[in-house]
Amino acid sequence: MLIRGWYQRNAGAFSSIRTEAKRSRDPLPLASAANLPLFLCGLAALNEAMASLHHPSVSRRQFVTTLGAATLLAPALVRAADAPGKAKKAATPAAAPMTPIVFEKRKPFLGLELYSVRGEMQKDLAKTVRAVGKMGYEAVEFYSPYLGWSFSYTKDVRRLIDDLGLRCLSTHNSSAALTDPGTMAKSIELNQILGCRHIICASPPRGVNGTDGWKKLGEQFTAASEQLKSHGLAAGYHNHASEWKPAQEGGPRMLAILAANTPPEFALQLDVGTALESGADTVAWIKANPGRIKSVHLKDWTPGTREAEKSYRVLFAEGVAPWKEIFAAAESVGGVENYLIEQEGSRYPELETVQRCLATLKKMRGVS
């Protein structure tokens, strides 16, 4: 289903179809068997365009091209319609076979969770995002303060990231963005403006305890997921260290309960560092949840204290994370679309920290 406002943004294309239809003197008997193949080709092209709208690997140019293919078929659809008597004379194979439009499956985006540069963001958001874009990042993820933005300011931010060639595929939110009707309504509007695919909950509501509590939270997130579908969005959850613990003694882990009680489209955003600290097997978790690891926070970790520049203060690839195995599992099984560097701090200033992390990530990924 298309997001609210999609029709208005593409009204020109539909207007072209209507105009061509009006110019034709012939009726359009869509039920005619002779015209059905051509009609289905046009319908398939339009459906391809609609389906690609929120696919993270499809640029706006690709989307317009696909939609244009469907639009250009409109005159042919109209002129192919003939009077019932003439339909028998027309050769069915008159329309040349249509070459399927295939979008290239791209590698996951190399992005940044902007919490990593939160100090700089508080000083000057636009300047910070520009700096991030110039470093070579391909995507950004805004965190919870964005919910305080006005719609007009959010549009300014969207223009900024568009100008920089950046994508924003997801945002980090409090649980209210998926459980409180008013907060959800605003988060939907803002995420649509930003061009996001996922609204990620970064922490559970207060008072969620025990197996039953996590099952109930799963039900709430399931309801939110269903509601977001009509807006072209999906929901997800970002783990921290605590969710890897059992919900109650002798029971399953909190995160496992949540995964079991949410639909397949509910994303399980993996924070690698916090999983490692808890002792979780990140690769096994990815393989146990095929298609649901849509994004991964590339946060490293190593035993030790923050004061000793250990724990989460190590840079990407300086800790104990098995990155090669994580990447392999995420891309072969997890369905990953977006890798996001995340740092909670380091021995370097924020911008230098994320620049160093990106350089390491690109080298590891073989990207220049």
RAJOHU-V318256 format. One record per backbone hydrogen bond with DSSP energy under -1.0 kcal/mol. NH is the residue of the N-H (numbers start at 0). CO is the residue of the C=O. If there is no record, write none. Layout:
{{NH CO} {NH CO}}
This chain:
{{5 2} {8 4} {9 5} {10 7} {13 9} {14 10} {15 11} {16 12} {17 13} {18 14} {19 15} {20 16} {21 17} {22 18} {23 19} {29 27} {31 28} {35 31} {38 34} {39 35} {40 36} {41 37} {42 38} {43 39} {44 40} {45 41} {46 42} {47 43} {48 44} {49 45} {50 46} {51 47} {54 51} {57 54} {62 58} {63 59} {64 60} {65 61} {66 62} {67 63} {68 64} {69 65} {70 66} {71 67} {73 70} {76 72} {77 73} {78 74} {79 75} {86 82} {89 85} {93 90} {108 336} {110 338} {111 138} {112 340} {113 140} {115 112} {116 113} {117 114} {120 116} {121 117} {122 118} {123 119} {127 123} {128 124} {129 125} {130 126} {131 127} {132 128} {133 129} {134 130} {136 131} {137 109} {139 166} {140 111} {145 142} {146 143} {147 144} {148 145} {153 149} {154 150} {155 151} {156 152} {157 153} {158 154} {159 155} {160 156} {161 157} {162 158} {163 159} {164 161} {165 160} {166 137} {170 197} {171 141} {172 199} {176 173} {177 174} {178 174} {179 175} {183 179} {184 180} {185 181} {186 182} {187 183} {188 184} {189 185} {190 186} {191 187} {192 188} {193 189} {195 190} {196 168} {197 168} {198 233} {199 170} {200 235} {201 172} {207 204} {212 208} {213 209} {214 210} {215 211} {216 212} {217 213} {218 214} {219 215} {220 216} {221 217} {222 218} {223 219} {224 220} {225 221} {226 222} {227 223} {228 224} {230 227} {231 228} {232 227} {233 196} {235 198} {236 266} {237 200} {238 268} {243 240} {244 241} {246 251} {250 247} {253 244} {254 242} {256 252} {257 253} {258 254} {259 255} {260 256} {261 258} {265 262} {266 234} {267 291} {268 236} {269 294} {271 296} {274 270} {275 271} {276 272} {277 273} {278 275} {279 274} {284 280} {285 281} {286 282} {287 283} {288 285} {290 332} {291 288} {292 333} {293 291} {295 337} {296 269} {297 339} {298 296} {308 305} {309 304} {310 301} {312 309} {317 314} {319 300} {322 320} {325 321} {326 322} {327 323} {328 324} {329 325} {330 326} {331 327} {332 328} {333 328} {335 329} {336 293} {337 293} {338 108} {339 295} {340 110} {341 297} {352 348} {353 349} {354 350} {355 351} {356 352} {357 353} {358 354} {359 355} {360 356} {361 357} {362 358} {363 359} {364 360} {366 361}}
